[in-house]
Amino acid sequence: MFIEVYDDEQPAVVWLFCGTSNGPDDHARWLQSMQRTDVAAGQRGGGALLVIDDGNPSPPSALRAEIATVARAITGRTPLAVVTSSSVARAIIAGLHLTGMAGFAIKGFADVASAIAWLGRQSSGRVNVDTMADMMAEARQRAARG
């Protein structure tokens, strides 16, 4: 399941992939949201938080190349913190950052609190960490409602 919570004032977005299955268009909706976020917030900075719960399936192989294409096309500077329990995924994210594939700061984390704190530092205070935590809580509440 894919959940999106957006705050235009910061600007900030929380993307949550939760549960053990995704709908057929969940990853495509996430890619569309990445592009909308770039248009709306790209030059303003802000922050983006992607949380992938343990047990949530990877994107279909057909979309993996599109994910890279979308990431390369982003022109804004909104930093992206990715929370995943997978140390392999966090290593891949570190590689993406080091190779400069994405023109924005990206970093992997094992927990949400560290990711939000990093976003606060990356945004020079434009991202309110308390509001980001509230957005994450809202995403969890939406997920619980199904």
Sequence and secondary structure as in RCSB ss.txt:
>XXXX:A:sequence
MFIEVYDDEQPAVVWLFCGTSNGPDDHARWLQSMQRTDVAAGQRGGGALLVIDDGNPSPPSALRAEIATVARAIT
GRTPLAVVTSSSVARAIIAGLHLTGMAGFAIKGFADVASAIAWLGRQSSGRVNVDTMADMMAEARQRAARG
>XXXX:A:secstr
 EEEEEETTTTEEEEEE SS   TTHHHHHHHHHHHHHHHHTTT  EEEEEE TT     HHHHHHHHHHHHH  
S   EEEEES HHHHHHHHHHHHHT SSS EEEESSHHHHHHHHHHHTTT S HHHHHHHHHHHHHHHHH 
